[in-house]
Amino acid sequence: MTEQTLGKVQSSRFLGTPSDLGEAATRDISGALGALLADVFALYLKTKNFHWHMSGPSFRDYHLLLDEQATEIFAMTDPIAERARKIGGNTIRSISDIAGRQRLLDNNEAFVEPQDMLAELHGDTKQLVAEMRRVHELCDEHSDIATASLLEVWIDESERRGWFLWECSRSR
C-alpha cells in the first residue's frame, strides 16, 4: 500500500464522520465545498491585498469597505470547512491545496487603480455567487438541506457585497 493510499484509508477510518447522506453525497458535496472554500480564501486574500494597497481620493472609504468585506468573507471559511467535515468529508489543508482548487484568479500586480480593484472584486464576487449556486444545486440533488440553507445565506451576503462594489465602481 502506498503512503498516499494509506493516508486515504486512515483519513476515512479516523475522519469519516458518519452521515445519512450517503457516500456519493459526501464525496460530491465535500469536494464542492473544498473548491468553494479555496475560492473564498482566494477572494479574502485578494480583498485584503486591495485593502492594503488602496490609494487615491476615496482611500478611506474604500479602505474601510474592503476591510469590512474581507471580515465578512473570512467569516464563511470555518462554517464551510466544518460543514464538509460534519457530512463525513475532508477539507483543504494548506496554501498549496487552496492554489490547486481555487477558480478565482489571483492579482499580483504592484499597482492597481482603485476603480479597477473594485470592478475586479465585483466580478470575482459574481463568480463566487455562481459557484455557490452550483453547490446549492448539488445539495438539492442529494437532499442536503443543511448545506443548502447555509449557502442561501452566503449567497445573499455575497450579493450584498457585490452590490456595494458595483455601486462604488460605477463611472460618474
N, C-alpha and C positions, 0 to 999 in steps of 0.2 A: 504494500500500500504506500503510495507517495505521501509526502508531507502535506501537500495540498488536499488530497483526498482524505487523509486522516483528520486534517483540520475541519473539513466539512462534516465529517461523521461526528467529531467531538462537538462541533458547534450545534449540530442538530440534537445531539444527546443532551447537552447541558443548557442550550439556549432556546430550544424548540418549545416555547410556551404552548400548551395545548389550546386549541381553538376549534370551535364547531364550524368554522368557515370552510374547512377542508384544505387539503394540500395545495390544490391548484389556486385557490383564492389566496392562501398565504403567500405562495410564490409570486403570483401576479401582482397582488396589491402591495406587498412589502417591496418588491422590485420597483414598482412605480413610485412608491413613497421615497425610496432611496434616490431615485433620479430627481424627484421633486425637491428633496432635501438638498441635494447638490446645487440645484438651481437657486434655491432660497439662500444658501450660503454665498453663492456667486453674486447674487443681487445685493445681499447685505454688504459684502466687501466692496463692490463697486459703488454702492451708495455712500459708504464711509470714505472711500477714495475721493469721490467727488465732494463730499462734505469737507474733507481735509484740504482739498485743492481748489475750493471755490474762490473766486475773485470778482472784482468789479463793483459797480454802484449798488447792486442789490445783495451784496455779500451777506450781510447779517440775516436778512430774511431767508435767503436760500440755504445758508449755512445751518440755520435753526430748523428749517423744513427738512433738510436731508438727515439731520441728526434724529429728528423725531421719527422720520420714516425708517431709518436704519434700526431704531429701537423696536418699532413695530414688526419689522421683517425678522429680526433676530428672535423675537418672542415666539415665532412659529416653529423654530428649529427643534426645540425639545419635544413639544407635542407630536411633531411629525415622526421623529425618531422613536419616541415611546409608543406611538400607535403601531408602528411596524413591529416592534418587539411584543406588544400586547397580543397581536394576532399570530405570533409564532415565527416571525421573520427576523432577519438581521437588518442592520442599517450601516451607514457609512462609518469608516474607521480612521480616515486620515485625509490630509490635504490632497495627496495623490489620488485617493479614492474619489474625492469630490471632483478633481480635474478630469478624471476618466468618465464621470457620469454626467457632468453639467452640460446643458444645452445652450445656456445663455453665454454670450461671448464676453470675454474679459476686455478691459480697456487699459492698456499700459502706456498710453500717450503721456508725455511730460506735461503738456498743457492742452486743455480742452476748454473752449468757450463756454461760459455759464449756460447759455441757451441750448447749446449742443449737449451739455451734460443732462439737462432736464429732459430734452427730447429723447436722448438715448435711454434714460431711466424709464421714461414713459413707454417706449417701445418694448423694453425688457419686461416691464410690469404687465403689459398686454400679453406678451408671450407666456409669462408665468401664469396668468389667469387662464389662458388657453390650455396649458399643461394641466392645471388643476381641474378644469372641466373634463379633460380626457381621463384623469384618475377617477373623477366622480362617476363617469360612465362605467368604468371598470368596476367600481364599488357597487353600482346598481346591478351589473351583470352577476355579481357574486353575493348580492343581498347583504352587503356590509354597510348597514345604515349608520353605524357609529363613525366610521371614517368619512362617509359621505356628509354627515352632519358637520364634522369639523371643517371639511373642505368648503361647505357653503358659507361658513363664517369667514374663512380666509379669502374666498373669492370676493365677498362683499368688502372686506377690509382692503384688499388689493385694488379693487376697482376705485375705492375712495382715494387711495394713494395715486393711482393713475390719473384720476380726475384732477387732483391738485397739481400734479406735474404738467398735465396738458394745459391747464389754465395759466400756469406760470411760464410756460414755454411758448405761448402764442405770440405771434408778431403783433405789435401795436398798430 
